[in-house]
Amino acid sequence: LASGGGCQQSYTNALAMLKQRQTEPLWKKWNQKAQKSGVHKTVYLVNGDEYTGEWRDNKRNGKGTQRWKKTGLIYDGDWKNDLRHGYGTMAQPDAKSHTHRKLYAGGWKNDKRHGYGTNYFSEEEYYEGEWYEDKRSGWGRMYYSDQSVYEGEWFNDKRNGQGMLRLAIGDRYEGSWKDNKKHGAGKFFYLDKGQMLKGTWLEGIPKCGMLEDFGREHAPIPTKYPIPEVCDVWHMFVVMFIFVPFSVSWLIH
């Protein structure tokens, strides 16, 4: 009897499993097969975009390469939940070379440039430094097409804080910046003449300061006479009312 009871129980369990298999909708099985997970060769989207790389939970996760058909852009790097996240490079088509030109290489967070990275605005202009939510923020160095270089602090994609701007001719400004303009205390070095203006700027305009000799003995075209030693009050008067009006164009950049 015990043996017969065991057989009856096994038969009942088998019928229950068979019934469950028969009643389970086929779409569930198809959905499981359609889920993308692990490494896939290439997945083509309806709009023509294509992605090659790793997946998890039906989303781009891990290492992968995305190609956008409309723009021709290519991103190669890290992904997290369908967003560029980690380290990666972005490139765009170059009509001259018929290849791709690098646009950005560095950190990403939630699909935005974030952390340390280098961005190429053109063949002659590029920035290397810190980013925050797709904007230059923190410390960075910017190379401009006119061969001038800025190195210093950035905030909200503009020169803000302390920084140095070196012009192509060698002259340079060291001091405070606000919204891409010289603002606050600073020094402007005229290396060709061997002079330095130490003063205060307001929205890119020098307002007052003291002009001093600086490396005049090594300057390529020094002034005919050195600046005489005079009292500070008279010196500031000379700079404010004689020097500044004729030098504003040299100091605005």
Contacts in CASP RR format, 6 or more apart in sequence:
PFRMAT RR
TARGET T0000
AUTHOR 0000-0000-0000
METHOD contacts of the structure
MODEL  1
LASGGGCQQSYTNALAMLKQRQTEPLWKKWNQKAQKSGVHKTVYLVNGDE
YTGEWRDNKRNGKGTQRWKKTGLIYDGDWKNDLRHGYGTMAQPDAKSHTH
RKLYAGGWKNDKRHGYGTNYFSEEEYYEGEWYEDKRSGWGRMYYSDQSVY
EGEWFNDKRNGQGMLRLAIGDRYEGSWKDNKKHGAGKFFYLDKGQMLKGT
WLEGIPKCGMLEDFGREHAPIPTKYPIPEVCDVWHMFVVMFIFVPFSVSW
LIH
35 57 0 8 1.000
35 58 0 8 1.000
36 43 0 8 1.000
36 55 0 8 1.000
36 58 0 8 1.000
37 55 0 8 1.000
37 56 0 8 1.000
37 57 0 8 1.000
37 58 0 8 1.000
38 54 0 8 1.000
38 55 0 8 1.000
38 56 0 8 1.000
39 53 0 8 1.000
39 54 0 8 1.000
39 55 0 8 1.000
40 52 0 8 1.000
40 53 0 8 1.000
40 54 0 8 1.000
40 55 0 8 1.000
41 52 0 8 1.000
42 50 0 8 1.000
42 51 0 8 1.000
42 52 0 8 1.000
43 50 0 8 1.000
43 51 0 8 1.000
43 52 0 8 1.000
44 50 0 8 1.000
45 51 0 8 1.000
47 69 0 8 1.000
47 70 0 8 1.000
48 69 0 8 1.000
49 66 0 8 1.000
49 67 0 8 1.000
49 68 0 8 1.000
49 69 0 8 1.000
50 66 0 8 1.000
50 67 0 8 1.000
50 69 0 8 1.000
51 60 0 8 1.000
51 64 0 8 1.000
51 65 0 8 1.000
51 66 0 8 1.000
51 67 0 8 1.000
52 64 0 8 1.000
52 65 0 8 1.000
53 60 0 8 1.000
53 62 0 8 1.000
53 63 0 8 1.000
53 64 0 8 1.000
53 65 0 8 1.000
54 60 0 8 1.000
54 61 0 8 1.000
54 62 0 8 1.000
54 63 0 8 1.000
54 64 0 8 1.000
54 79 0 8 1.000
55 61 0 8 1.000
56 62 0 8 1.000
59 81 0 8 1.000
59 82 0 8 1.000
60 66 0 8 1.000
60 79 0 8 1.000
60 81 0 8 1.000
60 82 0 8 1.000
61 79 0 8 1.000
61 80 0 8 1.000
61 81 0 8 1.000
62 78 0 8 1.000
62 79 0 8 1.000
62 80 0 8 1.000
63 77 0 8 1.000
63 78 0 8 1.000
63 79 0 8 1.000
64 76 0 8 1.000
64 77 0 8 1.000
64 78 0 8 1.000
64 79 0 8 1.000
65 74 0 8 1.000
65 75 0 8 1.000
65 76 0 8 1.000
65 77 0 8 1.000
66 74 0 8 1.000
66 75 0 8 1.000
66 76 0 8 1.000
67 73 0 8 1.000
67 74 0 8 1.000
68 74 0 8 1.000
71 92 0 8 1.000
72 92 0 8 1.000
72 93 0 8 1.000
73 90 0 8 1.000
73 91 0 8 1.000
73 92 0 8 1.000
73 103 0 8 1.000
74 90 0 8 1.000
74 91 0 8 1.000
74 92 0 8 1.000
74 100 0 8 1.000
75 84 0 8 1.000
75 88 0 8 1.000
75 89 0 8 1.000
75 90 0 8 1.000
75 91 0 8 1.000
76 88 0 8 1.000
76 89 0 8 1.000
76 91 0 8 1.000
77 84 0 8 1.000
77 86 0 8 1.000
77 87 0 8 1.000
77 88 0 8 1.000
77 89 0 8 1.000
78 84 0 8 1.000
78 85 0 8 1.000
78 86 0 8 1.000
78 87 0 8 1.000
78 88 0 8 1.000
78 108 0 8 1.000
79 85 0 8 1.000
80 86 0 8 1.000
83 110 0 8 1.000
83 111 0 8 1.000
84 108 0 8 1.000
84 111 0 8 1.000
84 112 0 8 1.000
85 108 0 8 1.000
85 109 0 8 1.000
85 110 0 8 1.000
85 111 0 8 1.000
86 107 0 8 1.000
86 108 0 8 1.000
86 109 0 8 1.000
87 106 0 8 1.000
87 107 0 8 1.000
87 108 0 8 1.000
88 105 0 8 1.000
88 106 0 8 1.000
88 107 0 8 1.000
88 108 0 8 1.000
89 102 0 8 1.000
89 104 0 8 1.000
89 105 0 8 1.000
89 106 0 8 1.000
90 102 0 8 1.000
90 103 0 8 1.000
90 104 0 8 1.000
90 105 0 8 1.000
91 100 0 8 1.000
91 101 0 8 1.000
91 102 0 8 1.000
91 103 0 8 1.000
92 100 0 8 1.000
92 101 0 8 1.000
92 103 0 8 1.000
93 99 0 8 1.000
93 100 0 8 1.000
93 101 0 8 1.000
94 100 0 8 1.000
94 101 0 8 1.000
101 120 0 8 1.000
101 123 0 8 1.000
102 120 0 8 1.000
103 119 0 8 1.000
103 120 0 8 1.000
104 113 0 8 1.000
104 117 0 8 1.000
104 118 0 8 1.000
104 119 0 8 1.000
104 120 0 8 1.000
105 117 0 8 1.000
105 118 0 8 1.000
106 113 0 8 1.000
106 115 0 8 1.000
106 116 0 8 1.000
106 117 0 8 1.000
106 118 0 8 1.000
107 113 0 8 1.000
107 114 0 8 1.000
107 115 0 8 1.000
107 116 0 8 1.000
107 117 0 8 1.000
107 131 0 8 1.000
108 114 0 8 1.000
109 115 0 8 1.000
109 133 0 8 1.000
112 131 0 8 1.000
112 133 0 8 1.000
112 134 0 8 1.000
113 119 0 8 1.000
113 131 0 8 1.000
113 134 0 8 1.000
113 135 0 8 1.000
114 131 0 8 1.000
114 132 0 8 1.000
114 133 0 8 1.000
114 134 0 8 1.000
115 130 0 8 1.000
115 131 0 8 1.000
115 132 0 8 1.000
116 129 0 8 1.000
116 130 0 8 1.000
116 131 0 8 1.000
117 128 0 8 1.000
117 129 0 8 1.000
117 130 0 8 1.000
117 131 0 8 1.000
118 126 0 8 1.000
118 127 0 8 1.000
118 128 0 8 1.000
118 129 0 8 1.000
119 126 0 8 1.000
119 127 0 8 1.000
119 128 0 8 1.000
119 131 0 8 1.000
120 126 0 8 1.000
121 127 0 8 1.000
122 145 0 8 1.000
124 143 0 8 1.000
124 144 0 8 1.000
124 145 0 8 1.000
125 142 0 8 1.000
125 143 0 8 1.000
125 144 0 8 1.000
125 145 0 8 1.000
126 142 0 8 1.000
126 143 0 8 1.000
127 136 0 8 1.000
127 140 0 8 1.000
127 141 0 8 1.000
127 142 0 8 1.000
127 143 0 8 1.000
128 140 0 8 1.000
128 141 0 8 1.000
129 136 0 8 1.000
129 138 0 8 1.000
129 139 0 8 1.000
129 140 0 8 1.000
129 141 0 8 1.000
130 136 0 8 1.000
130 137 0 8 1.000
130 138 0 8 1.000
130 139 0 8 1.000
130 140 0 8 1.000
130 154 0 8 1.000
131 137 0 8 1.000
132 138 0 8 1.000
135 156 0 8 1.000
135 157 0 8 1.000
136 142 0 8 1.000
136 154 0 8 1.000
136 157 0 8 1.000
136 158 0 8 1.000
137 154 0 8 1.000
137 155 0 8 1.000
137 156 0 8 1.000
137 157 0 8 1.000
138 153 0 8 1.000
138 154 0 8 1.000
138 155 0 8 1.000
139 152 0 8 1.000
139 153 0 8 1.000
139 154 0 8 1.000
140 151 0 8 1.000
140 152 0 8 1.000
140 153 0 8 1.000
140 154 0 8 1.000
141 149 0 8 1.000
141 150 0 8 1.000
141 151 0 8 1.000
141 152 0 8 1.000
142 149 0 8 1.000
142 150 0 8 1.000
142 151 0 8 1.000
143 149 0 8 1.000
144 150 0 8 1.000
146 168 0 8 1.000
147 168 0 8 1.000
148 165 0 8 1.000
148 166 0 8 1.000
148 167 0 8 1.000
148 168 0 8 1.000
148 253 0 8 1.000
149 165 0 8 1.000
149 166 0 8 1.000
150 159 0 8 1.000
150 163 0 8 1.000
150 164 0 8 1.000
150 165 0 8 1.000
150 166 0 8 1.000
151 163 0 8 1.000
151 164 0 8 1.000
151 166 0 8 1.000
152 159 0 8 1.000
152 161 0 8 1.000
152 162 0 8 1.000
152 163 0 8 1.000
152 164 0 8 1.000
153 159 0 8 1.000
153 160 0 8 1.000
153 161 0 8 1.000
153 162 0 8 1.000
153 163 0 8 1.000
153 177 0 8 1.000
154 160 0 8 1.000
155 161 0 8 1.000
158 179 0 8 1.000
158 180 0 8 1.000
159 177 0 8 1.000
159 179 0 8 1.000
159 180 0 8 1.000
159 181 0 8 1.000
160 177 0 8 1.000
160 178 0 8 1.000
160 179 0 8 1.000
161 176 0 8 1.000
161 177 0 8 1.000
161 178 0 8 1.000
162 175 0 8 1.000
162 176 0 8 1.000
162 177 0 8 1.000
163 174 0 8 1.000
163 175 0 8 1.000
163 176 0 8 1.000
163 177 0 8 1.000
164 172 0 8 1.000
164 173 0 8 1.000
164 174 0 8 1.000
164 175 0 8 1.000
165 172 0 8 1.000
165 173 0 8 1.000
165 253 0 8 1.000
166 172 0 8 1.000
167 253 0 8 1.000
169 192 0 8 1.000
170 191 0 8 1.000
170 192 0 8 1.000
171 188 0 8 1.000
171 189 0 8 1.000
171 190 0 8 1.000
171 191 0 8 1.000
171 192 0 8 1.000
171 250 0 8 1.000
172 188 0 8 1.000
172 189 0 8 1.000
172 191 0 8 1.000
173 182 0 8 1.000
173 186 0 8 1.000
173 187 0 8 1.000
173 188 0 8 1.000
173 189 0 8 1.000
173 251 0 8 1.000
173 253 0 8 1.000
174 186 0 8 1.000
174 187 0 8 1.000
174 189 0 8 1.000
175 182 0 8 1.000
175 184 0 8 1.000
175 185 0 8 1.000
175 186 0 8 1.000
175 187 0 8 1.000
176 182 0 8 1.000
176 183 0 8 1.000
176 184 0 8 1.000
176 185 0 8 1.000
176 186 0 8 1.000
176 201 0 8 1.000
177 183 0 8 1.000
178 184 0 8 1.000
178 203 0 8 1.000
181 201 0 8 1.000
181 203 0 8 1.000
181 204 0 8 1.000
182 201 0 8 1.000
182 204 0 8 1.000
182 206 0 8 1.000
182 251 0 8 1.000
182 253 0 8 1.000
183 201 0 8 1.000
183 202 0 8 1.000
183 203 0 8 1.000
183 204 0 8 1.000
184 200 0 8 1.000
184 201 0 8 1.000
184 202 0 8 1.000
185 199 0 8 1.000
185 200 0 8 1.000
185 201 0 8 1.000
186 198 0 8 1.000
186 199 0 8 1.000
186 200 0 8 1.000
186 201 0 8 1.000
187 196 0 8 1.000
187 197 0 8 1.000
187 198 0 8 1.000
187 199 0 8 1.000
188 196 0 8 1.000
188 197 0 8 1.000
188 206 0 8 1.000
188 250 0 8 1.000
188 251 0 8 1.000
189 195 0 8 1.000
189 196 0 8 1.000
189 214 0 8 1.000
190 196 0 8 1.000
190 197 0 8 1.000
190 214 0 8 1.000
190 250 0 8 1.000
191 219 0 8 1.000
192 219 0 8 1.000
192 220 0 8 1.000
192 221 0 8 1.000
193 216 0 8 1.000
193 219 0 8 1.000
193 221 0 8 1.000
193 222 0 8 1.000
193 223 0 8 1.000
194 213 0 8 1.000
194 214 0 8 1.000
194 215 0 8 1.000
194 216 0 8 1.000
194 218 0 8 1.000
194 219 0 8 1.000
194 222 0 8 1.000
194 223 0 8 1.000
195 211 0 8 1.000
195 212 0 8 1.000
195 213 0 8 1.000
195 214 0 8 1.000
195 216 0 8 1.000
195 223 0 8 1.000
195 227 0 8 1.000
196 211 0 8 1.000
196 212 0 8 1.000
196 213 0 8 1.000
196 214 0 8 1.000
197 206 0 8 1.000
197 209 0 8 1.000
197 210 0 8 1.000
197 211 0 8 1.000
197 212 0 8 1.000
197 239 0 8 1.000
197 243 0 8 1.000
197 247 0 8 1.000
197 251 0 8 1.000
198 209 0 8 1.000
198 210 0 8 1.000
198 212 0 8 1.000
199 206 0 8 1.000
199 207 0 8 1.000
199 208 0 8 1.000
199 209 0 8 1.000
199 210 0 8 1.000
200 206 0 8 1.000
200 207 0 8 1.000
200 208 0 8 1.000
200 209 0 8 1.000
201 207 0 8 1.000
201 251 0 8 1.000
204 251 0 8 1.000
204 252 0 8 1.000
205 248 0 8 1.000
205 251 0 8 1.000
205 252 0 8 1.000
206 244 0 8 1.000
206 247 0 8 1.000
206 248 0 8 1.000
206 251 0 8 1.000
207 244 0 8 1.000
208 236 0 8 1.000
208 239 0 8 1.000
208 240 0 8 1.000
208 244 0 8 1.000
209 236 0 8 1.000
209 239 0 8 1.000
209 240 0 8 1.000
210 232 0 8 1.000
210 235 0 8 1.000
210 236 0 8 1.000
210 239 0 8 1.000
211 227 0 8 1.000
211 235 0 8 1.000
211 238 0 8 1.000
211 239 0 8 1.000
211 243 0 8 1.000
212 227 0 8 1.000
213 226 0 8 1.000
213 227 0 8 1.000
216 222 0 8 1.000
216 223 0 8 1.000
216 226 0 8 1.000
230 238 0 8 1.000
END
